[in-house]
Amino acid sequence: MVASRSARERKAAAEAGPLARVKIDLGADEQFVYKISCAECTVKGDRAWSAYRPGEDNGYMASMDRWIFHLKQKHPDADAPCLAYTDAAEQRLQERRQGLEARRD
């Protein structure tokens, strides 16, 4: 059984913790686009910091990885279930960097 968008939103919000505001939209390719914003941090005036990035890489894992890095850097004392996946997020980041370097060579 496939989870509804609202069920996925609730699950992602629970994983991201109390500082997160999670919204899931539907992208042009009919895929879910995860938007995780911070309840405390702002950028460019009064806009909330967000894990959403223009482009195609806004699925659950990519957005949650960016959120984990934001929490670690800006809110080191924060407690969120997703922080249990910090090592895996760092591994994915390392693999992505290696892939980008390999394409440049």
C-alpha positions in Angstrom: 0.0 0.0 0.0 1.4 3.4 -1.0 1.4 6.1 1.7 -0.5 9.3 1.0 1.3 12.6 0.6 0.0 13.7 4.0 1.2 10.5 5.7 4.6 11.0 4.1 4.6 14.6 5.3 3.8 13.5 8.9 6.5 10.8 8.8 9.1 13.2 7.4 8.2 15.9 10.0 8.5 13.4 12.8 11.9 12.3 11.6 13.1 15.9 11.1 12.2 17.0 14.6 10.6 20.1 16.2 12.6 22.7 14.3 11.4 21.5 10.9 8.5 22.5 8.8 7.9 19.9 6.2 5.8 20.3 3.0 5.6 17.9 0.1 4.6 19.1 -3.4 4.3 17.3 -6.6 7.0 18.1 -9.2 6.6 18.6 -12.9 7.6 14.9 -13.3 4.8 13.8 -11.0 7.4 12.9 -8.2 7.2 14.1 -4.6 9.3 17.2 -3.9 10.2 17.5 -0.2 10.6 21.0 1.3 12.0 21.1 4.8 12.4 24.6 6.3 13.8 25.7 9.6 11.5 27.4 12.2 14.4 29.5 13.5 16.8 30.3 10.7 16.2 32.9 8.0 17.9 33.8 4.7 17.5 36.7 2.4 15.4 38.8 4.7 12.6 37.0 6.4 12.5 33.8 4.3 13.0 30.6 6.3 16.2 28.5 5.6 15.1 25.6 3.4 16.5 22.3 2.3 14.7 22.7 -1.0 17.0 23.4 -3.9 16.0 24.2 -7.5 16.5 21.2 -9.7 15.7 17.5 -9.5 17.5 16.5 -6.3 14.7 17.1 -3.8 13.6 13.6 -2.9 13.3 12.4 0.7 16.9 11.3 1.1 18.5 14.4 -0.5 16.3 16.8 1.5 16.7 15.0 4.8 20.5 14.9 4.3 20.6 18.6 3.8 18.4 19.1 6.9 20.7 16.8 8.9 23.7 18.9 7.9 21.8 22.1 8.7 21.0 20.8 12.2 24.6 19.7 12.9 26.0 23.1 11.8 23.4 25.6 13.0 21.7 23.7 15.9 24.3 21.4 17.4 22.2 20.8 20.5 19.0 20.0 18.6 17.4 16.6 19.1 15.8 15.0 16.1 15.4 11.3 15.1 17.0 12.0 11.7 20.3 12.7 13.4 20.7 9.0 13.8 21.4 8.9 10.1 24.3 11.4 10.1 27.0 8.9 9.2 24.9 7.6 6.3 24.3 11.2 5.1 28.0 12.0 5.3 28.8 8.8 3.3 26.3 9.8 0.6 27.8 13.3 0.4 31.3 11.8 0.0 30.1 9.4 -2.7 28.4 12.3 -4.5 31.6 14.4 -4.3 33.7 11.6 -5.7 31.2 11.1 -8.5 31.5 14.8 -9.4 35.2 14.7 -9.3 35.3 11.6 -11.6 33.1 13.3 -14.1 35.5 16.3 -14.2 38.5 14.2 -15.0 
